[in-house]
Every structure is written in C-alpha cells, then in structure tokens.
C-alpha cells in the first residue's frame, strides 16, 4: 500500500507516525464526544432559558413601575425629575446672605 507520489523521507515519517499512533492510547472515545456534545446542547438551552427569564423579569418590573405611577397619580415632570431628591424634601432654598 505504498503511495508512489511520496518520497522516501515522507514514507518513513508516515510509518513512524503510524507506529507511534498504535503505541499511544486513544484518550477520546466516540462516547466521550457524544457526552460532551450533549453537555454543550444542555448548556446552550439553559443559557437561553435564563435570558428569557431575565427579559420577562425586566418587562414585569417595568410594567409594575408604570402601573404604580399611574395609579398613584405621581407623574414627575421634567423639572421635578432633574431636582435632587434631598432638595424636594427640604423645600425651596432661601438665600440667607443678605
């Protein structure tokens, strides 16, 4: 089974590699490949489910916030939103440096 297109050096190298291949144990079996493939598929499925759950939570929190603001009647105007919360509690500031 000698390939006529190979040089003598290439044939010796091929034979040496095949002999070494027979000596070394095969560490990866088809069953291992199937197991790893299944683990990767499960991991991708779990990751997708986690992303869907996270999206549902974000949407639920957003809708809950909108519903809360609508039913309390507390809609903030743009000027109120730009005021720091502590300033809203303290009331209007007075200049005491007269």
N, C-alpha and C positions, 0 to 999 in steps of 0.2 A: 504494500500500500504506500509506496513511495511516490511523492509528487515530483515529476521531472522538472518543474519550474523552480524548485527550491535549490539553493546552493548547499554545499556540504555543511557549511557552518550553520545555516538555518535548520537543516535536518538534525544536526547534533543538539542544537538549542531546543528544538521541538521535542526531541526524545528525552532530553534532560528534564524539561518541564513536565512532561507526562509521567516520568518516573517519580518525580517529586510529588506530583499530584496524587499518585497512588499511595505514597507513604503518609502524607498528611491526612488527618481525619477531616471529614466534612462536618463542619460545625452547624451549618444551616440546612435544615430539612424542609421539605415542602409543607409539613405540618406547622413548622415554625412560621413560615411565610404566611400561611392561612391565618394563624393565630394573630400575627402582627397586623395583617390586613383587617381582620375583624375588629381589633382594638382601635385602629385608626378610624374605621367607619363609625364605631360607637362614640368615639371622642368627638368626631365632627357632628354627629347627631345631638349629643349632649350640649355642645357649644351653640348650635343653632337654637335649641330649646331655651338655653339660658338667655340668648339675645332676644328671643321673642318675649320671654317673661319680663326682661328688663324694659322692653318697649311698652308692654302692657302696663307695667307699674308707672312708668313716666307719664303715659297718657292718662291713667287713673288719677295720679296726683295733680296733673294739670287741670283735668276736668273738675276735680274736687275743689281746687282753689278757685276756679271760675265760678262754680256753683255757690261757694261760700261767700265770695264778694258780691254776687248778685243778690243773694237772699239777705245779706246784712245791710245792703244799701250803702256800703262803704266803697265807693269808687274813688280812686285817687285821681286828681287832676295832675297835669304835667308839672305844675309849680309845686304842688304838695309832694310829689314823688321826688323832687330834687332837693327838698329840705331835709336836713339831717333829723333822725328820729328824736334826738335829745332836744332840738330846737322846738319841735312840735309839743313836747311835754312842758318845756319851760315857758312857752308863750312868746309873745313879741318881745324883742330886746329893747331896752331903753338905754339911751346914751346918757351916762351919769357924769360926763366930764365937762359940765358947763362951767 
